[in-house]
Amino acid sequence: MTHVVLAQEAAASPLPSLLFLGLMVAVFWLFIIRPQRNRAKAQQTLSKSLSPGEEVRTIGGIHGTVVSVDEESVVLRVEEGKIRVSRRAIGSRVGEDKPDTETP
């Protein structure tokens, strides 16, 4: 003869689940949303501060020197001529991301 015993669970507090959910939202914000906002702000600052004569690198890897800047685009001088790219396509100034090699 087989006896089936059904266990009844006591009503658990929702507090641990809510704390876990809150922790997950905080981690998501800390590791994904906040860094993305910082990168976007840095990109806007770079885009607004471009001036002729600066050496830049596009997000596609093209190196060039800024010839002229207007509201939407930038003209770059490259090896064999000039190209026009969107301001948003400028990834960085050349030399900005190099580590400091001077030692005091």
C-alpha positions as a printed Julia matrix, in Angstrom:
104×3 Matrix{Float64}:
  0.0    0.0     0.0
  1.45   3.35   -1.07
  0.77   6.47    0.91
  1.06   9.84   -0.74
  1.96  12.63    1.58
  1.31  16.12    0.33
  3.35  18.79    1.98
  1.87  22.18    2.33
  4.26  25.07    2.06
  3.91  27.85    4.51
  3.31  31.25    2.98
  6.81  32.59    2.41
  7.67  36.24    2.8
  8.03  38.09   -0.53
 10.86  40.19    0.91
 13.79  38.0    -0.28
 12.36  37.92   -3.82
 11.92  41.66   -3.88
 15.43  42.23   -2.54
 16.85  39.94   -5.22
 14.91  41.76   -7.93
 16.12  45.11   -6.63
 19.68  43.85   -6.56
 19.42  42.64  -10.16
 18.11  46.03  -11.31
 20.96  47.79   -9.5
 23.58  45.51  -11.05
 22.05  45.95  -14.51
 22.14  49.73  -14.13
 25.68  49.73  -12.72
 27.26  47.49  -15.37
 25.24  48.29  -18.51
 23.29  51.54  -18.47
 25.75  53.8   -16.62
 28.83  52.94  -18.74
 26.82  53.36  -21.95
 25.73  56.84  -20.85
 29.34  57.75  -20.08
 30.49  56.55  -23.52
 27.71  58.5   -25.24
 28.6   61.66  -23.31
 32.3   61.27  -24.21
 31.38  60.77  -27.9
 29.26  63.94  -27.9
 32.07  65.92  -26.28
 34.55  64.66  -28.87
 32.18  65.41  -31.73
 31.57  68.97  -30.54
 35.24  69.73  -29.96
 36.6   68.77  -33.39
 38.62  71.43  -35.18
 40.68  71.53  -38.39
 44.2   70.14  -38.13
 43.45  67.41  -35.59
 44.36  63.83  -36.38
 41.44  61.46  -35.79
 40.42  57.85  -36.28
 36.91  56.87  -37.41
 34.95  54.02  -35.9
 35.77  52.1   -39.08
 39.52  52.51  -38.51
 40.28  55.22  -41.08
 42.98  57.64  -39.95
 42.92  61.19  -41.22
 43.37  64.86  -40.49
 40.34  67.1   -40.05
 40.12  69.61  -42.91
 36.74  71.17  -42.2
 33.8   70.68  -39.87
 30.13  71.54  -40.34
 27.0   70.7   -38.33
 26.55  67.14  -39.61
 29.84  66.05  -41.17
 33.61  66.26  -41.1
 35.97  66.32  -44.08
 39.12  64.27  -43.5
 42.35  64.33  -45.47
 43.56  60.77  -45.98
 46.51  59.33  -47.93
 45.2   59.92  -51.45
 42.54  62.56  -51.03
 39.65  63.71  -48.9
 36.54  62.0   -47.57
 33.42  63.3   -45.84
 32.14  61.35  -42.83
 29.43  61.92  -40.26
 30.52  63.56  -37.02
 29.23  60.5   -35.18
 31.68  58.34  -37.15
 34.72  59.91  -35.45
 35.86  57.38  -32.87
 38.81  59.11  -31.23
 41.65  61.53  -31.62
 44.88  59.84  -32.64
 47.19  59.54  -29.65
 44.45  59.91  -27.03
 44.18  56.23  -26.19
 47.92  55.58  -25.96
 49.21  54.82  -22.45
 51.48  57.32  -20.78
 55.01  56.0   -21.25
 56.83  58.68  -19.27
 58.09  57.63  -15.88
 59.07  60.23  -13.27
